[in-house]
Amino acid sequence: MTAPNTPIRFAPGQEAAAAALATRLSTAGAPYQSSSAPLPETGWHLHLDARGIALRKAGEAKPFRLEAAPLKRPARELGIARACGAQPGVKLLDATAGWGADGLTLARLGCAATLVECSPRAFPLLEDLAQRSGLPARIHIGDARTHMADGFDVIYLDPMFEPHPKRALPGKALQVLRDIAGEAPAAPIDLLALARRHARSRVVLKRRARSRPLVAPNWQIKGRTVRFDVYLPT
């Protein structure tokens, strides 16, 4: 079954740029097309203006844009680095890339990182952020399960957390990602099992600090709000 085209709406004067962007993005594995249609009344939708690619939603005063700030998180960098054994030359797959904060952090630490995101609305913003960061990460759209057998030392999994019934809403970026993510291609426990069959060194699963492990890990790196469960290959 052929995937439907994902429209990229555009501001005045950006028609040619939107068409060129749609053509380029379509070569990554999912079809895009520029569109002059009005913004739908519901949901977040891709929109190109003079500042670049963004997501717009009817009724929202400002478009949502990804900024480089999420890459500058030294307080969390140590935990993820220890969990993944991050160092130059480590071949790493971020199988649930989202907005790329963790995968690009690992690339900045020297890993040969490949980031895979399945949402056609998230992917253009992720790719744009990666390009602006100047990091040598590879960005793909699609089902990460098709990449797991490509000889990665580390496979990193950060499936979207379930909403917490007793906590305030997450930040804007995570709210938007949750809105556009759609159905995950596989349950986290199934991704974990497949990743353990293919990773050469380890699989790292990010969890809430107090959540129960999906499966007993070989070891853990604990932080204040999140935890990294580390698994050896099976």
ROKOL-478083 format. One record per residue (C-alpha): residue in three letters; z negated, y negated, x; residue number from 1. Coordinates in steps of 0.001 Angstrom, whole numbers, plus 500000, padded with zeros to 6 digits. Last residue first. Layout:
BEGIN
R type      w      v      u seq
R  ALA      Z      Y      X NUM
...
END
This chain:
BEGIN
R type      w      v      u seq
R  THR 476768 512275 520763 234
R  PRO 476784 508960 522613 233
R  LEU 473483 507221 523325 232
R  TYR 471987 504926 520727 231
R  VAL 470395 501489 521060 230
R  ASP 468666 499734 518164 229
R  PHE 468750 495955 518659 228
R  ARG 466128 494080 516672 227
R  VAL 466207 490781 514820 226
R  THR 463712 488131 513701 225
R  ARG 461204 487854 516549 224
R  GLY 463056 490094 518970 223
R  LYS 462917 493780 519758 222
R  ILE 465100 495799 522129 221
R  GLN 465020 499405 520989 220
R  TRP 465387 502876 522462 219
R  ASN 467061 506227 521786 218
R  PRO 467407 505214 518161 217
R  ALA 466073 507126 515122 216
R  VAL 468776 506816 512460 215
R  LEU 469257 503956 509993 214
R  PRO 466216 502342 511578 213
R  ARG 463776 500778 509104 212
R  SER 463840 497011 508819 211
R  ARG 461169 494877 510465 210
R  ALA 463230 493089 513102 209
R  ARG 466333 492932 510953 208
R  ARG 469011 495125 512476 207
R  LYS 471689 495012 515176 206
R  LEU 473155 498372 516155 205
R  VAL 474071 499017 519793 204
R  VAL 476141 502059 520711 203
R  ARG 475992 503410 524244 202
R  SER 477803 504510 527405 201
R  ARG 481203 506055 526692 200
R  ALA 481383 505103 523009 199
R  HIS 483535 507474 520909 198
R  ARG 481319 509916 519019 197
R  ARG 478493 507401 518816 196
R  ALA 480845 504904 517159 195
R  LEU 481741 507412 514446 194
R  ALA 478089 508075 513576 193
R  LEU 477244 504372 513610 192
R  LEU 480194 503458 511430 191
R  ASP 479105 506120 508920 190
R  ILE 475542 504784 508874 189
R  PRO 476834 501243 508431 188
R  ALA 478918 502183 505365 187
R  ALA 482666 501843 505874 186
R  PRO 485493 499351 505304 185
R  ALA 483010 496703 504101 184
R  GLU 483740 495287 500660 183
R  GLY 484456 491591 500461 182
R  ALA 483552 489279 503330 181
R  ILE 484412 485977 501674 180
R  ASP 481086 485042 500042 179
R  ARG 478958 486732 502721 178
R  LEU 480795 484781 505413 177
R  VAL 480216 481524 503525 176
R  GLN 476487 482183 503195 175
R  LEU 476307 483246 506844 174
R  ALA 477868 479980 508015 173
R  LYS 475715 477896 505661 172
R  GLY 472429 479281 506935 171
R  PRO 470644 482102 505158 170
R  LEU 469078 481584 501701 169
R  ALA 465300 481525 501635 168
R  ARG 463360 484751 502042 167
R  LYS 461522 487040 499645 166
R  PRO 464406 489074 498202 165
R  HIS 466191 489444 501576 164
R  PRO 469917 489755 501027 163
R  GLU 471254 492943 502681 162
R  PHE 472207 492426 506299 161
R  MET 475883 492280 507226 160
R  PRO 476801 494972 509700 159
R  ASP 476275 494035 513361 158
R  LEU 477646 496948 515352 157
R  TYR 478363 496867 519089 156
R  ILE 480357 499636 520743 155
R  VAL 479754 499906 524477 154
R  ASP 481798 501612 527190 153
R  PHE 484982 501361 525155 152
R  GLY 487760 503915 525665 151
R  ASP 490207 503150 522850 150
R  ALA 488747 505708 520407 149
R  MET 486864 503034 518494 148
R  HIS 489917 500914 517771 147
R  THR 491034 502429 514434 146
R  ARG 487427 502353 513217 145
R  ALA 487506 498581 513633 144
R  ASP 489478 498209 510406 143
R  GLY 491665 495133 510538 142
R  ILE 492071 491851 512365 141
R  HIS 491955 491643 516142 140
R  ILE 490560 489196 518702 139
R  ARG 490650 489889 522452 138
R  ALA 488120 487933 524478 137
R  PRO 489046 485965 527598 136
R  LEU 486766 482998 526771 135
R  GLY 488257 479506 526503 134
R  SER 485881 478632 523671 133
R  ARG 488678 476880 521789 132
R  GLN 490715 480091 521652 131
R  ALA 487737 482122 520457 130
R  LEU 486974 479537 517776 129
R  ASP 490571 479654 516506 128
R  GLU 490551 483448 516405 127
R  LEU 487319 483453 514427 126
R  LEU 488606 480815 512003 125
R  PRO 491837 482758 511459 124
R  PHE 489919 486058 510991 123
R  ALA 487444 484921 508330 122
R  ARG 489963 484677 505497 121
R  PRO 491730 487923 506350 120
R  SER 488350 489719 506429 119
R  CYS 488353 492854 508624 118
R  GLU 487096 491359 511888 117
R  VAL 487512 493062 515271 116
R  LEU 486283 491570 518550 115
R  THR 487318 493021 521915 114
R  ALA 485111 492080 524842 113
R  ALA 485642 492643 528561 112
R  CYS 482002 491790 529200 111
R  GLY 481185 488909 531540 110
R  LEU 478185 487253 529909 109
R  ARG 480535 484843 528146 108
R  ALA 482230 487854 526561 107
R  LEU 478827 489001 525301 106
R  THR 478246 485575 523758 105
R  LEU 481719 485803 522234 104
R  GLY 480824 489080 520549 103
R  ASP 477471 487780 519314 102
R  ALA 478705 484522 517776 101
R  GLY 482021 485959 516596 100
R  TRP 482118 484538 513073  99
R  GLY 482153 488054 511603  98
R  ALA 482729 490461 514503  97
R  THR 481922 493808 512943  96
R  ALA 483316 496238 515538  95
R  ASP 482344 494230 518603  94
R  LEU 483977 496523 521152  93
R  LEU 482862 496308 524778  92
R  LYS 484377 497207 528150  91
R  VAL 481737 496395 530748  90
R  GLY 483516 494817 533727  89
R  PRO 481198 491866 534232  88
R  GLN 477722 492513 532872  87
R  ALA 476128 493219 529507  86
R  GLY 473940 496307 529374  85
R  CYS 474386 496138 525600  84
R  ALA 470691 496059 524712  83
R  ARG 469741 493987 527732  82
R  ALA 472418 491375 527011  81
R  ILE 471563 491275 523307  80
R  GLY 467931 490599 524093  79
R  LEU 468643 488060 526824  78
R  GLU 471105 486026 524777  77
R  ARG 468756 485438 521905  76
R  ALA 466866 482523 523412  75
R  PRO 469973 481366 525310  74
R  ARG 471883 480616 522083  73
R  LYS 474855 478419 522971  72
R  LEU 477747 480368 521425  71
R  PRO 476826 479262 517879  70
R  ALA 477587 475635 518896  69
R  ALA 481350 476170 519293  68
R  GLU 482033 475030 515739  67
R  LEU 483421 476977 512830  66
R  ARG 484568 474787 509967  65
R  PHE 483652 474716 506288  64
R  PRO 485440 472058 504290  63
R  LYS 483392 469144 502969  62
R  ALA 482708 467880 499430  61
R  GLU 482515 471341 497892  60
R  GLY 483621 471368 494229  59
R  ALA 486597 473602 494866  58
R  LYS 486057 475512 498095  57
R  ARG 487699 474891 501440  56
R  LEU 487819 477035 504560  55
R  ALA 488998 475577 507843  54
R  ILE 491920 475561 510269  53
R  GLY 492583 472481 512372  52
R  ARG 491389 468890 512566  51
R  ALA 494666 467486 511167  50
R  ASP 494412 469769 508149  49
R  LEU 494821 473455 507470  48
R  HIS 493094 475166 504541  47
R  LEU 492054 478775 504053  46
R  HIS 490309 479450 500739  45
R  TRP 486701 479818 499590  44
R  GLY 486082 480934 496024  43
R  THR 486647 479498 492566  42
R  GLU 488758 476731 491015  41
R  PRO 491840 477580 493047  40
R  LEU 493135 474904 495443  39
R  PRO 496504 473654 494270  38
R  ALA 499633 475494 495448  37
R  SER 501411 474161 498541  36
R  SER 501171 477521 500299  35
R  SER 501704 478760 503833  34
R  GLN 501913 482533 504121  33
R  TYR 499783 485208 505754  32
R  PRO 500317 488960 506216  31
R  ALA 497789 491039 508181  30
R  GLY 498437 492761 511520  29
R  ALA 498196 490148 514263  28
R  THR 501878 489159 513837  27
R  SER 500954 487577 510514  26
R  LEU 498733 485074 512331  25
R  ARG 501725 483616 514143  24
R  THR 503849 483242 511016  23
R  ALA 500985 481744 509026  22
R  LEU 500251 479290 511838  21
R  ALA 503897 478194 512006  20
R  ALA 504018 477685 508234  19
R  ALA 500765 475722 508320  18
R  ALA 502024 473532 511170  17
R  ALA 505253 472796 509273  16
R  GLU 503369 471836 506107  15
R  GLN 500693 469744 507851  14
R  GLY 501816 466254 506808  13
R  PRO 499731 466234 503659  12
R  ALA 496886 468774 503893  11
R  PHE 497594 472476 503886  10
R  ARG 496981 475685 501994   9
R  ILE 497068 478944 503915   8
R  PRO 497716 481834 501549   7
R  THR 496740 485445 502333   6
R  ASN 499723 487662 501582   5
R  PRO 498872 490845 499730   4
R  ALA 498289 494046 501730   3
R  THR 501050 496632 501439   2
R  MET 500000 500000 500000   1
END
